[in-house]
Amino acid sequence: MSDDDDFTVIRRFNAAGHQADDSALDELLAPDFVAHNGSEDVHGVDGWRRFLASGTEQFGPSEAGVDELIAGGGLIGERWWLRLTSPGAAGSGRMHGITMHRIVDGRIAEQWAVMQMDE
């Protein structure tokens, strides 16, 4: 696949990413998908759905965007932001991060994310 094809996978993943029930995740994530999110690893499509549902339950709705996508060495690097839109201490604020995605046969097989809350 070309870098443009891989970018399309990441854009589709981001569009589906905040909807834990989105069937597109079955197409976009490899069956053995692993997300390395700091000290927490998330395994498989259903694990990702639980991760998303937990975030929505804890923080409420959010808005997200991508600042930059780059490709190199078989990886896609993504610089992104997330705005938590619920009022209250646990559910408001802005976060930013970087995620490296490894795509195999048109699906995300693995990703590594680092993130932090903005002040």
C-alpha positions as CSV (number, residue, x, y, z in Angstrom):
1,M,0.0,0.0,0.0
2,S,1.1,3.6,-0.6
3,D,1.5,6.2,2.1
4,D,-1.7,7.9,0.8
5,D,-3.6,4.6,1.3
6,D,-2.2,4.3,4.8
7,F,-3.2,7.9,5.5
8,T,-6.7,7.1,4.4
9,V,-6.8,4.2,6.9
10,I,-5.8,6.5,9.7
11,R,-8.3,9.2,8.6
12,R,-11.1,6.6,8.6
13,F,-9.9,5.2,12.0
14,N,-10.1,8.7,13.4
15,A,-13.6,9.3,12.0
16,A,-14.7,6.0,13.6
17,G,-12.5,6.3,16.6
18,H,-14.9,8.1,18.9
19,Q,-17.8,5.8,18.2
20,A,-17.3,2.5,20.1
21,D,-20.1,0.8,18.2
22,D,-18.8,1.8,14.7
23,S,-18.6,-1.3,12.5
24,A,-15.8,0.4,10.5
25,L,-13.4,-0.6,13.3
26,D,-13.8,-4.3,12.2
27,E,-12.4,-3.3,8.8
28,L,-9.7,-0.9,10.1
29,L,-8.2,-2.9,12.9
30,A,-6.3,-6.2,12.5
31,P,-7.7,-9.1,14.5
32,D,-4.6,-9.1,16.7
33,F,-4.5,-5.3,17.0
34,V,-2.6,-3.9,20.0
35,A,-2.6,-0.3,21.2
36,H,0.2,0.6,23.6
37,N,-1.2,3.6,25.6
38,G,1.3,4.4,28.2
39,S,1.1,1.8,30.9
40,E,-2.1,0.2,29.4
41,D,-2.2,-2.1,26.4
42,V,-5.5,-2.6,24.6
43,H,-5.9,-5.9,22.7
44,G,-8.2,-6.5,19.7
45,V,-11.2,-4.7,18.2
46,D,-13.5,-5.5,21.1
47,G,-10.8,-4.3,23.6
48,W,-10.6,-1.0,21.6
49,R,-14.3,-0.6,21.7
50,R,-14.3,-1.1,25.5
51,F,-11.4,1.5,25.8
52,L,-13.5,4.0,23.8
53,A,-16.6,3.3,25.8
54,S,-14.7,3.7,29.1
55,G,-13.3,7.1,27.9
56,T,-16.7,8.3,26.9
57,E,-18.2,7.2,30.2
58,Q,-15.5,8.9,32.2
59,F,-15.1,12.1,30.3
60,G,-18.2,12.4,28.1
61,P,-18.2,13.5,24.5
62,S,-15.1,14.9,22.9
63,E,-13.9,16.6,19.7
64,A,-10.6,15.6,18.0
65,G,-8.4,16.6,15.2
66,V,-5.2,15.8,13.4
67,D,-2.5,18.4,13.1
68,E,-0.1,16.3,11.0
69,L,0.4,12.9,9.4
70,I,3.8,11.7,8.3
71,A,5.0,8.3,6.9
72,G,8.3,6.6,7.1
73,G,9.8,3.2,7.7
74,G,6.5,1.4,7.4
75,L,4.9,3.6,10.1
76,I,2.4,6.4,10.1
77,G,3.1,9.2,12.7
78,E,0.1,11.3,13.8
79,R,0.2,14.5,15.8
80,W,-3.3,15.1,17.2
81,W,-5.4,17.0,19.7
82,L,-8.5,16.1,21.8
83,R,-10.9,18.4,23.5
84,L,-13.1,17.1,26.3
85,T,-16.4,18.9,26.1
86,S,-18.2,17.8,29.3
87,P,-18.3,20.3,32.2
88,G,-16.8,19.4,35.5
89,A,-13.3,18.5,36.7
90,A,-13.0,15.1,35.1
91,G,-14.6,16.0,31.8
92,S,-13.2,19.2,30.5
93,G,-9.9,20.3,29.0
94,R,-7.7,19.7,26.1
95,M,-5.2,16.9,25.4
96,H,-2.6,16.5,22.7
97,G,-0.4,13.6,21.7
98,I,1.5,11.6,19.1
99,T,0.6,8.2,17.9
100,M,2.7,5.9,15.7
101,H,0.6,3.4,13.7
102,R,1.9,0.2,12.1
103,I,-0.3,-0.8,9.2
104,V,-0.3,-4.3,7.7
105,D,-2.4,-5.3,4.7
106,G,-4.5,-2.2,5.0
107,R,-5.3,-2.5,8.7
108,I,-3.8,-1.0,11.8
109,A,-1.9,-3.8,13.5
110,E,-0.3,-1.9,16.3
111,Q,0.0,1.6,17.7
112,W,2.0,3.5,20.3
113,A,0.6,6.7,21.9
114,V,1.9,9.3,24.2
115,M,-0.4,12.1,25.4
116,Q,-0.7,14.8,27.9
117,M,-3.3,17.2,29.1
118,D,-2.7,20.9,28.2
119,E,-2.7,23.4,31.0
